[in-house]
Amino acid sequence: MRKRTSLRAAFTLVELLVVIAIIGVLVSLLLPAVQTARESARRTRCLNSLRQLGLAIHNYVDTFKVLPTNANSRDNNTPLKTNGFSWIAKTLPFFEQGSLHTKLDFNVKLTTGSPTNANTNFGLIQTVIPTLLCPTDPTKAVRNNLAAYWAWPGEPSPIGPASGGGPGPAAITCYMGYQGIGFDTDPPDGPFERSPARAIGFQNITDGTSNVLMLGERSPSYSPWCAWAAGNGVWVLADYPINAIRKTTPKPDPAEVGGIKYGAISLHPSGVNVAMVDASIHFMPDNIDFTLYQRLARMDDGIAVQFP
């Protein structure tokens, strides 16, 4: 008697192509959701870093009764003389960088010593501090292509090319202090002037600590003014709309241009993260009304406005 065999039908080429097409559609639908979730997580980490810096500044003020000052060239008063160091360098002990702060010598300029000697200022300022890096920004954590006057006024002349690139090297920060509108106004327009003629305290922020910008992002991917140790660079100007440079130059370019590159810049979609003087943190959209934005950046203009 003859046995009957059962043959299993295989996929046809058309069926296989249909399955592949369906899988491709599902992946294309899922990928943006995954990217959005990852960016949301990065933005949260960025906000947490700003929160940590904001609290560090408050602890500094509790100790010294004034905000940490930036690089100073206009006053030889000892409390303000910084040899080019930034407010970030002064705040190091208050966000778990006390050991680094102890090793730095604030009595000499920040570029004292050799960039290859980790026991000198120039070597120490290449220390990468994760809290200062935005996870969305792909810039190098240590840069050799800084602005010519990045170490001013501690180094009054341009620093020549270092081995492997331009001026530097130094570790960078993505987070800067708001100095209001314009450079070096006296009395100060914002909490962190580039070269202050006087120190300020919270009592000088008469528009209210919850109504004034203190910290924000300025992407090193777009700017050579970004060394965390150097006061000449760790500030944000409110003279320009948020992310204005990204609208004219979508592809990151760290070349030294000035002007529009001094404004708030972030690689997060549609805005930047900020911290107010009271250390509250927010995401500020780049389509915010420009007049409102500038009023938030001024600390004592008598026009108190709230964050939208």
N, C-alpha and C positions, 0 to 999 in steps of 0.2 A: 504494500500500500504506500502511496506517495505522500511524503510529509509536506504540509503547507507551511511555507516560511513567511514571516511578517516583516516587511521592509519599512524602516522608520523614515519618514519623509524629512528631507533636509531643507534648510532655509534657501530660498531662491535669492539671487543677487538683488532683486528689487526689494525684497523684505529686509535684507541685511542693510541696504542703503537707507531704508526708512528708519530702522532702529538707530543707526548711527546719527541720522538727522535729528531724531527725537532727543538723543543723548546730548547732542550739540546745543539744541535749543535750551534744554534744562540747565546745562552748564552756563550758557550765556545769561540765563535768568538768575542763576545762583551767584555768579562771580561778583556782580556789582553789590549784592547784599553782603557778601563776605568782605569786600573791600570797604564798604561803608561801616561795617561792624569794627573792622580793624582800625580805621581812622577815628571812629568814636572812642575807642580804647586809648589811642595815642593822644587824642585831644584831652581826655580825662587825665592822663599822666602829666601832660603839659600844664594843665590847670593846677594839679597837685604840687608841681614844682614851684609855680608862682605863689601858691598859698604858703609853701614852706619858706620862700624868700620873704614874703610879706610878714610872716610871724617873726622871722629872724630880725627884720628891721625894727619891729616893735620891741623885741627884746633888747636890741641895741639902744633904742631910745630910752627904755626903762633904766638902762645902765648909765648912759652918758647924757641923757636929757635933751639931746639933739639928734637929728638924722645924720647918718654917715655922709661925709662930704666927698666930692669927686676931686680929680686932679686940679690943683689950684696954682694960678700964676699971678694973682693980683693982690695977694696979702701974705706977708711973711709971718703972720700970727701963728705960733706953734700949733694950736689945735687944728688949723686948716692946712698947714704945710704938709703935702703928701708925697712929694718926689715922684709925682705922676701916677700914684696908686688910685684905684677906683673905690667907690663906695662898696662894691662887692668884696674887694680885698679886706676892707675894714670889718665887714660883717661876717667873715669866715667862721669865727668861733661860735656863731649863733645858728649855724646850720651844719653842724657836725664836721667842721673843717678846722677845728682848733689846732691840731698838730701842724697843719700847713701854715696857719697864721703865725704860730710860734717860730717856725723856721724862717719866715720872711723877715728881712731887716728893713723896717719902715724909715730908718734914719738915713738911708741912702736911696738913690733912684732905683726904680723897678728893674732897670736893665743892667744893674751892677753885676759884674762877674762874667762868666762864660755861659753861653747857651748849652754847652755840653757838660757843664758841671752842675749836678743836681743839688749841690749844697750852697749855691749862690742864688741870688734873686732871679737872674736870667734863666737859670735852669729850673727853678721852682715854679715860675709862672707858666711853664709848659705842662703843669699838672692838670690832667683832665678831671673835671668835676661833673659827674653825671647829672646832678640836680640842675645844672645850667644848660643842659642840652635838650632841645625839643625833639621827641622821637620821630616827628614827621619830617624834620629837616635833615637832608643827607650830607650836609657839609662836613668836611674833615674836622675832627676834634682839636687838632693842632695845626695851625696854619703858618706857612712861610710867605704868603702873599698878602700881608697886611698893608694898610695905608702907610704912606711915607712918614707921616707924623703921628703914628699910632701911639708912641710913648711920650708925646709932649704933655706937660712941660718938663717932666723929669728928664727927657732927652730933647733939648730945644732944636736940634738939627735932625734932618731926616736920617734914619738908620739905613746904612747901605745893605745891599743884598746879602742875605745869609746863605750858607751852603744849601743848595737845592732849591733856591727860589728867590723871592723878593724879601722885603723887610719882615722880620720875625726871627725865630719862631715863637709862638705863644699859643696857649690853649684858649679856646673861644667860649663865648656865651651867646645864647639865643635870646636872653632876657635882659632888658635895659630899663633904666629909670626915666620916667617922664620929666622933662625939664620945661614943659609948657610951650610957649611960642617964642621963637627967636633964641639967639645965643646970649648967654652971660648977662642977663638983665639984672639990675640992682635997684630995688629989692628983687629977689628971685621971683620968677613967674610960676615955677613948678617945683616939686620936691627935690629934683636932682639936676641942678645946673651943671654945665660942663666945667666951668671954672668959677666957683662961687666966691663972692667977696665976703660972705658971712655964712655962718652955720644957721640952720633954722630948726625949729621944733614943731610939734603938732599944734602949738598955740598960734603959729603963724598961718596955719591952713584954715582961714576963717570961713571958707565956703562949706566946711564940714568934711570930715574924713571919709564919709560914705559917698561924697559927691565929687571927689577929686581923684583923677588917675595917678597912680604911683608907679606901677610896673607894666610893661607890655613887651611884645615880641618885635624884634627887628632882625630878620633872617640874615645870618652870615653868608648864606648862599647868594645874597644880593649885595653884600657890603663888606669892605675890608676893615671897617671900624668895629671890631668885635672881640678884642682880647679882654678876658674877664678881669685881668689885673690892672688894665690901663684905664684911667679915668677919662681920657680923651677918646670916647667912643661908646661907652656904656650908657647912652642916653637916647631918648626918642623925642623927636620934635613933632608937635601937632600942627606944624605949618602946612602939612600935606595930608590929603585924604588917606584913609587906611588902604593899603595894598595898591596905591596909585601906580607904583613902578611895575607891578605885575600886569597891569592893563596895557602898558606901553611896551613892556619887555617880558612876555610870558615865560621865556626860558631864563632860568637863573643865570646871573652874570655878576661875579664879585668885583669887577673892575671899579677903581676909584673914580666916582663921578661927583658925589656930593649932592646937595639939594634934595631932590625927591627921594634919594636913598637914605636920608636921615629920618624919614617917616616910619610909621609902624608897618612892618612887613611880616607876613607869615605864609607858610606853605600849606596851612590848613585851608580847606575850601571855604571861600566866602567870608573870611573875617580873621580876627586875631584874638588871642586870649589876653586878658588884662587883669590886674589887681588894683583895687582902689586903696586909698591910704588906710582905711580901716582893715585891710588885709582880706576883704571879701573878693571873690574871684568871679569873673564873668567871661562869656564869649561875646565879643563885640563885632557885629556884622559890618562888612566894608561898605554897605549902603546906608550907614547911619547918617543922619543929617549933619553936614559938615560944621555948621554953626554950633550945634549941640555938642559935637565932639570937641571942638576947641574950648568951649566953656567948661567941659569936664576936665580939660587939661590945665586950666588955670586954677590956682589955689586960693586966690584972694581978690577976685575982681568984683566981688559984691553981688554976683549973679549966681546964686546957688541953684543948680539943676540936678535932677536925679538921673541915675542910670536908667535907660528905658527898659 
